[in-house]
Amino acid sequence: MNEKIAQLVPTKSDKEIAEELRKELAEAAKPYLDACTKANSLGFVVNSHFGIDPFGRCVIIQLNLLKYY
């Protein structure tokens, strides 16, 4: 008999998934954070808030770019 038996493949733990997501999020945020750093060096204050929209996507809910004199 040469039948293949299905084997259960262990999934990643939440800790492993979180570590991978943390790296992915940090890398993806780098251009945004660079722009915030540039804005700060030009005297602006950046304040942003992210959230989940009704379709389950993460979006910018609020983005403030302020300059105080």
KOLVEX-625032 format. One record per atom (N, C-alpha, C): chain; atom name; x, y, z. Coordinates in Angstrom, 2 decimals, padded with zeros to 5 digits. Last residue first. Layout:
BEGIN
SITE cadena atomo       u       v       w
SITE      A    CA       X       Y       Z
...
***
This chain:
BEGIN
SITE cadena atomo       u       v       w
SITE      A     N  003.60  078.38  016.84
SITE      A    CA  004.48  079.54  016.76
SITE      A     C  004.64  080.17  018.10
SITE      A     N  003.25  075.02  015.74
SITE      A    CA  003.03  076.03  016.78
SITE      A     C  004.04  077.15  016.62
SITE      A     N  001.66  073.15  013.41
SITE      A    CA  002.87  073.94  013.63
SITE      A     C  002.53  075.03  014.64
SITE      A     N  000.52  069.83  012.74
SITE      A    CA  000.38  071.14  013.36
SITE      A     C  001.72  071.84  013.45
SITE      A     N -001.35  067.50  011.46
SITE      A    CA -000.04  068.06  011.19
SITE      A     C -000.11  069.52  011.63
SITE      A     N -003.16  064.65  012.25
SITE      A    CA -002.96  066.07  012.50
SITE      A     C -001.53  066.45  012.20
SITE      A     N -005.34  062.28  011.37
SITE      A    CA -003.97  062.69  011.09
SITE      A     C -003.89  064.20  011.26
SITE      A     N -007.32  059.48  012.15
SITE      A    CA -007.07  060.90  012.37
SITE      A     C -005.60  061.18  012.09
SITE      A     N -007.37  056.97  011.05
SITE      A    CA -008.63  057.56  011.50
SITE      A     C -008.48  059.07  011.64
SITE      A     N -005.98  055.13  008.62
SITE      A    CA -005.71  056.30  009.45
SITE      A     C -007.06  056.92  009.78
SITE      A     N -006.86  051.61  008.92
SITE      A    CA -006.78  052.88  008.21
SITE      A     C -006.38  053.99  009.18
SITE      A     N -007.16  048.22  008.37
SITE      A    CA -006.54  049.23  009.23
SITE      A     C -006.34  050.50  008.40
SITE      A     N -010.26  046.70  007.59
SITE      A    CA -008.96  047.20  007.16
SITE      A     C -008.44  048.23  008.15
SITE      A     N -012.85  045.88  008.06
SITE      A    CA -011.76  045.12  008.68
SITE      A     C -010.37  045.56  008.27
SITE      A     N -014.82  047.48  007.19
SITE      A    CA -014.47  046.37  006.31
SITE      A     C -013.30  045.55  006.84
SITE      A     N -015.05  049.60  008.96
SITE      A    CA -016.11  048.59  008.95
SITE      A     C -015.82  047.36  008.07
SITE      A     N -011.54  049.91  010.04
SITE      A    CA -012.78  050.41  009.44
SITE      A     C -013.83  049.29  009.41
SITE      A     N -009.52  050.27  012.87
SITE      A    CA -010.09  049.32  011.91
SITE      A     C -011.40  049.89  011.38
SITE      A     N -007.00  052.86  013.18
SITE      A    CA -008.08  052.00  013.66
SITE      A     C -008.57  051.10  012.54
SITE      A     N -004.66  055.31  014.34
SITE      A    CA -005.06  054.27  013.41
SITE      A     C -006.18  053.43  014.02
SITE      A     N -003.76  058.63  014.49
SITE      A    CA -004.49  057.57  015.18
SITE      A     C -004.96  056.58  014.11
SITE      A     N -001.17  061.07  014.95
SITE      A    CA -002.03  060.21  014.14
SITE      A     C -002.64  059.12  014.98
SITE      A     N  000.51  064.03  014.75
SITE      A    CA -000.28  063.21  015.66
SITE      A     C -001.21  062.38  014.79
SITE      A     N  003.36  065.98  014.52
SITE      A    CA  002.52  064.99  013.85
SITE      A     C  001.81  064.16  014.92
SITE      A     N  004.36  069.26  014.34
SITE      A    CA  004.02  068.18  015.27
SITE      A     C  003.06  067.26  014.53
SITE      A     N  007.08  070.93  012.70
SITE      A    CA  005.70  070.45  012.77
SITE      A     C  005.56  069.36  013.82
SITE      A     N  009.69  071.72  012.22
SITE      A    CA  008.91  072.44  013.21
SITE      A     C  007.45  072.01  013.32
SITE      A     N  011.23  070.17  010.68
SITE      A    CA  010.77  071.42  010.06
SITE      A     C  009.83  072.19  010.99
SITE      A     N  011.54  067.92  012.18
SITE      A    CA  012.74  068.75  011.97
SITE      A     C  012.39  070.09  011.33
SITE      A     N  008.97  066.87  011.92
SITE      A    CA  009.42  067.38  013.22
SITE      A     C  010.62  068.30  013.06
SITE      A     N  009.04  066.01  009.28
SITE      A    CA  008.09  067.05  009.68
SITE      A     C  008.52  067.69  010.99
SITE      A     N  011.00  064.01  009.54
SITE      A    CA  011.24  065.16  008.67
SITE      A     C  010.32  066.32  009.06
SITE      A     N  009.62  062.24  011.20
SITE      A    CA  010.88  062.82  011.66
SITE      A     C  011.22  064.07  010.85
SITE      A     N  007.54  061.54  009.49
SITE      A    CA  007.23  062.22  010.76
SITE      A     C  008.48  062.90  011.31
SITE      A     N  009.01  060.22  007.52
SITE      A    CA  008.28  061.44  007.17
SITE      A     C  007.91  062.23  008.42
SITE      A     N  009.90  058.06  009.05
SITE      A    CA  010.88  058.97  008.45
SITE      A     C  010.22  060.29  008.07
SITE      A     N  007.47  056.83  009.58
SITE      A    CA  008.21  057.41  010.68
SITE      A     C  009.30  058.37  010.19
SITE      A     N  006.86  055.97  006.98
SITE      A    CA  005.96  056.88  007.69
SITE      A     C  006.71  057.59  008.81
SITE      A     N  008.99  054.18  006.45
SITE      A    CA  008.81  055.39  005.63
SITE      A     C  007.90  056.42  006.31
SITE      A     N  008.54  052.24  008.69
SITE      A    CA  009.76  053.05  008.55
SITE      A     C  009.56  054.29  007.66
SITE      A     N  006.42  050.53  008.74
SITE      A    CA  006.23  051.86  009.33
SITE      A     C  007.41  052.78  009.08
SITE      A     N  007.39  048.14  007.72
SITE      A    CA  006.39  048.87  006.94
SITE      A     C  006.22  050.30  007.45
SITE      A     N  009.06  047.38  009.83
SITE      A    CA  009.64  047.65  008.50
SITE      A     C  008.67  048.48  007.66
SITE      A     N  007.19  047.01  011.86
SITE      A    CA  008.27  047.98  012.05
SITE      A     C  008.88  048.36  010.70
SITE      A     N  005.59  044.96  010.76
SITE      A    CA  005.02  046.28  011.05
SITE      A     C  006.10  047.34  011.20
SITE      A     N  007.46  042.84  010.65
SITE      A    CA  006.80  043.33  009.43
SITE      A     C  006.24  044.73  009.63
SITE      A     N  008.10  042.51  013.36
SITE      A    CA  009.15  042.86  012.39
SITE      A     C  008.54  043.46  011.13
SITE      A     N  005.55  041.83  014.33
SITE      A    CA  006.27  042.99  014.88
SITE      A     C  007.35  043.46  013.91
SITE      A     N  005.03  039.46  012.95
SITE      A    CA  004.23  040.66  012.67
SITE      A     C  004.92  041.91  013.18
SITE      A     N  006.93  037.75  014.15
SITE      A    CA  006.98  038.02  012.71
SITE      A     C  006.21  039.29  012.36
SITE      A     N  006.01  037.83  016.81
SITE      A    CA  007.38  038.26  016.49
SITE      A     C  007.51  038.60  015.01
SITE      A     N  003.43  036.77  016.52
SITE      A    CA  003.60  038.15  016.99
SITE      A     C  004.99  038.67  016.66
SITE      A     N  004.05  034.14  015.76
SITE      A    CA  003.31  035.01  014.83
SITE      A     C  003.50  036.47  015.22
SITE      A     N  005.30  033.27  018.11
SITE      A    CA  006.05  033.30  016.85
SITE      A     C  005.37  034.22  015.83
SITE      A     N  003.16  033.51  019.92
SITE      A    CA  004.41  034.24  020.15
SITE      A     C  005.22  034.36  018.86
SITE      A     N  001.30  031.74  018.93
SITE      A    CA  000.98  033.17  018.92
SITE      A     C  002.23  034.00  019.11
SITE      A     N  003.06  029.26  016.96
SITE      A    CA  002.46  029.75  018.21
SITE      A     C  002.14  031.24  018.06
SITE      A     N  002.16  027.76  013.88
SITE      A    CA  003.04  028.63  014.67
SITE      A     C  002.30  029.06  015.93
SITE      A     N  000.98  024.36  013.80
SITE      A    CA  000.96  025.76  013.40
SITE      A     C  001.91  026.55  014.29
SITE      A     N  002.04  021.19  012.72
SITE      A    CA  001.86  022.14  013.83
SITE      A     C  001.89  023.57  013.31
SITE      A     N  000.16  019.30  010.60
SITE      A    CA  001.34  020.16  010.65
SITE      A     C  001.13  021.15  011.79
SITE      A     N -000.82  016.03  010.53
SITE      A    CA -001.12  017.34  011.08
SITE      A     C  000.18  018.12  011.18
SITE      A     N -000.92  014.21  007.54
SITE      A    CA -000.24  014.50  008.79
SITE      A     C -000.63  015.89  009.25
SITE      A     N -002.53  011.67  005.80
SITE      A    CA -002.49  013.10  006.14
SITE      A     C -001.83  013.28  007.50
SITE      A     N -000.72  009.23  004.16
SITE      A    CA -001.55  009.53  005.32
SITE      A     C -001.40  011.00  005.63
SITE      A     N -000.82  007.83  001.02
SITE      A    CA -000.25  008.89  001.86
SITE      A     C -001.23  009.19  002.98
SITE      A     N -000.41  004.45  000.14
SITE      A    CA -001.30  005.57  000.43
SITE      A     C -000.59  006.59  001.32
SITE      A     N  000.57  002.10 -000.90
SITE      A    CA  001.37  003.31 -001.04
SITE      A     C  000.50  004.54 -000.82
SITE      A     N  000.83 -001.17  000.00
SITE      A    CA  000.00  000.00  000.00
SITE      A     C  000.88  001.23  000.00
***
